Amino acid sequence: MNHLLKVPVLAQRAFSSSARQLKNKVPDAQKIFQEDNGLPVHIKGGVGDVLMYRATMALTIGGTFYSIYWLVYSAFPHSKA
């Protein structure tokens, strides 16, 4: 029961500003994304963003064609032989 009384103290230490100082990364990200380098904003983050974008496009196009295939397949009657 005694350890339950210590939870608020531990939670306050974990979320207090003196526990650890984090560097503000927002200004660095703003410089990257506001830079006029001719790239669309969804791929300015680097290689990871480009890979995620291409994977998303591939899955979207693949899923669209797969859906169309099954719509066409189910639209026509099948022989019961």
N, C-alpha and C positions, 0 to 999 in steps of 0.2 A: 504494500500500500504506500510505503514511503517513496518508492520510485515514481509513483503517479504524481506526487506533489512537486517533483523536480521538472516535470514536462514543461510548464509555462516558462520557467527560467531558461531551460535549454532552447526553447523555441525563440525566446527573446534574443538570446545570444546569437542564434543562427541567422536571424534576420536584422540584426542591428548593423548600423553603418560602420562600426568599429571592428566588426569581425573580419572583414576583408574588403579591400578596395578593388573595384573592377574598372578597367579602362573603358572609357566611352568610345565605342567603335562607330557610332553613327556618322560623325563628320567624315571619316575615311570612306564609308560606304556612299555617302552623298557625293563625294568627289568622283568616285568611280561611275556612279549611275548618272550624274549630270554632265559628264564629259561628252563633248560633241565629237564622236569618233565614227559616226555613220552606222553604228550597230543598233539594232532594236533593243529596247530596254530588257526584254526577256532573255537575252543572251549576253548581256554585258558583264555578268558575274564570272565568266570564264568557262573553262572546259566542262565543269560539272553542269552548268546551266545549259550548255549546248547539247550535252548528252541527254539530259532530262527532256529538253525540248524535242529532240529527234525521237526519243523513245515514246514520248507522248503522241507525237504525230504518227509514228508507225503503228502504235496500238489503236489510235483513232481510225486510221485508214483501214487497217486490218479488220477491226471490229465492224466497220461500216460494210465492207465487202462480205464479211461472214454473215451479217444480218441480211443483206440483199440476197446472198446465196440461199439461205434458208427460207426467205420469203418466196423466192421463185420456186424452190423445190417443193414447198408446201402448197403452192398455188396450182400445180398440175397434178392430175390423178396418177396413181401408180397401179401397175398391174398386181393382182393378188396371186400370181402363179408361184 
